[in-house]
Amino acid sequence: MCQIHLRKLVGISLVCFGAGILLSFLLPGYFLAFLEAAAVISAGLLLLGRSH
């Protein structure tokens, strides 16, 4: 079961990495910086809001 989660995590990571490279060619730098900051903030909020 743990291997399924790892496989899904690696797949999602690869898709996000590829999308980031593609967007770096299409969008200006300041917009990419804004998107990155928004992604980091939202990930932080999701981790802080997660109840264990």
C-alpha distances in whole Angstrom, upper triangle without the diagonal:
4,5,5,7,9,10,11,13,15,16,17,19,20,22,23,25,26,28,29,31,32,33,35,37,38,39,41,40,41,39,36,36,36,33,31,33,32,28,28,30,27,24,26,27,23,22,25,25,21,22,19
4,5,5,6,9,10,11,12,14,16,16,18,20,21,22,24,26,27,29,30,32,33,35,36,37,39,38,38,36,33,34,34,31,29,30,29,26,26,27,25,22,24,25,22,20,23,23,20,20,18
4,5,5,6,9,10,10,12,14,15,16,18,20,21,22,24,26,27,29,30,31,34,35,35,38,37,38,36,33,33,34,31,29,30,30,26,26,28,26,23,25,27,23,22,25,26,22,23,21
4,5,5,6,9,10,11,12,14,15,17,18,20,21,23,24,26,27,29,30,32,33,34,36,36,37,34,31,32,33,29,28,30,28,25,25,27,25,22,24,25,22,21,25,25,21,22,21
4,5,5,6,9,10,11,12,14,15,16,18,20,21,22,24,26,27,28,31,32,32,34,33,34,32,29,29,30,26,25,26,25,22,22,24,21,18,21,22,18,18,21,21,18,19,18
4,5,5,6,9,10,10,12,14,15,16,18,20,21,23,24,26,27,29,30,31,33,32,33,31,28,28,29,26,24,26,25,21,21,24,22,19,21,22,19,18,22,22,20,21,20
4,5,5,6,9,10,11,12,14,15,17,18,20,21,23,24,26,28,29,30,32,31,33,31,28,29,29,26,24,26,26,22,23,25,23,20,23,24,21,21,24,25,22,24,23
4,6,5,6,9,10,11,12,14,15,17,18,20,21,22,24,27,27,28,30,30,31,28,25,27,27,23,22,24,23,19,20,23,20,18,20,22,19,19,22,22,20,22,21
4,5,5,6,9,10,11,12,14,15,16,18,20,21,22,25,26,26,28,27,28,26,23,24,24,21,19,21,21,17,17,20,18,15,17,19,16,16,20,20,18,20,19
4,6,5,6,9,10,10,12,14,15,17,18,20,21,23,25,25,28,26,28,26,23,24,25,21,20,22,22,18,18,21,20,17,20,22,19,19,23,23,21,24,23
4,5,5,6,9,10,11,12,14,16,17,18,20,22,23,24,27,26,28,25,22,24,24,21,20,22,22,18,19,22,20,18,21,23,20,20,24,24,22,25,25
4,5,5,6,9,10,11,12,14,15,16,18,21,21,22,24,24,25,22,19,21,21,18,16,19,18,14,16,19,17,14,18,19,17,17,21,21,20,23,23
4,6,5,6,9,10,11,12,14,15,16,19,20,20,23,22,23,21,18,19,20,16,15,17,17,14,14,18,16,14,17,19,17,17,21,22,20,23,23
4,5,5,6,8,10,11,12,14,15,17,19,20,22,21,23,22,18,20,21,18,16,19,19,16,17,21,19,17,20,22,21,21,24,25,24,27,27
4,5,5,6,9,10,11,12,14,16,17,18,21,20,22,20,17,19,20,16,15,19,18,15,17,20,18,17,20,22,20,21,24,25,24,27,27
4,5,5,6,9,10,10,12,15,15,16,18,18,19,17,14,15,16,13,12,15,14,11,13,16,15,14,17,19,17,18,22,22,22,25,26
4,5,5,6,9,10,11,13,15,15,17,16,18,17,13,15,17,14,12,16,16,13,14,18,17,16,19,21,20,20,24,25,24,28,28
4,5,5,6,9,10,11,13,14,17,17,19,17,14,17,18,15,14,18,18,16,17,21,20,19,22,24,23,24,27,28,27,31,31
4,5,5,6,8,10,11,12,15,15,17,15,12,15,15,12,12,16,16,13,16,19,18,17,21,22,21,23,26,26,26,30,31
4,5,5,6,9,10,10,12,12,14,12,9,11,13,10,9,13,14,12,14,17,17,16,19,21,21,22,25,26,26,29,31
4,5,5,7,9,10,13,12,15,14,11,13,15,13,12,16,17,15,17,20,20,20,22,25,24,25,28,29,29,33,34
4,5,6,7,9,12,13,16,14,11,15,16,14,14,18,18,17,19,22,21,21,24,26,26,27,30,31,31,34,35
4,5,5,6,9,10,12,10,8,11,13,10,11,15,15,14,17,19,19,19,22,24,24,25,28,29,29,33,35
4,6,6,7,8,11,10,7,10,12,11,11,15,16,15,17,20,20,20,23,25,25,26,29,30,31,34,36
4,6,8,9,13,12,10,13,15,14,15,18,19,19,21,23,24,24,27,29,29,30,32,34,34,38,39
4,7,10,12,10,10,13,15,13,15,18,18,18,21,23,23,24,27,28,28,30,32,33,34,38,39
4,7,9,7,7,10,11,10,12,15,16,16,18,20,21,22,24,26,26,28,30,31,32,36,38
4,6,6,7,9,10,11,13,15,16,17,19,20,21,23,25,26,27,29,31,32,33,37,39
4,5,5,6,9,10,11,12,14,15,17,18,20,21,23,24,26,27,29,30,32,35,37
4,5,5,6,9,10,11,12,14,15,17,18,20,21,23,24,26,27,28,30,34,36
4,5,5,6,9,10,11,12,14,15,16,18,20,21,22,24,26,27,29,32,34
4,5,5,6,9,10,10,12,14,15,16,18,20,21,22,24,26,27,31,32
4,5,5,6,9,10,11,12,14,15,17,18,20,21,22,24,26,29,31
4,5,5,6,9,10,11,12,14,15,16,18,20,21,22,24,28,30
4,5,5,6,9,10,11,12,14,15,16,18,20,21,22,26,28
4,5,5,6,9,10,11,12,14,15,17,18,20,21,25,27
4,5,5,6,9,10,11,12,14,15,16,18,20,24,26
4,6,5,6,9,10,11,12,14,15,16,18,22,24
4,6,5,6,9,10,10,12,14,15,16,20,22
4,6,5,6,9,10,11,12,14,15,19,21
4,5,5,6,9,10,10,12,14,18,20
4,5,5,6,9,10,10,12,16,18
4,5,5,6,9,10,11,14,16
4,5,5,6,8,10,13,15
4,5,5,6,8,12,15
4,6,5,6,10,12
4,5,5,9,10
4,6,8,10
4,6,10
4,6
4
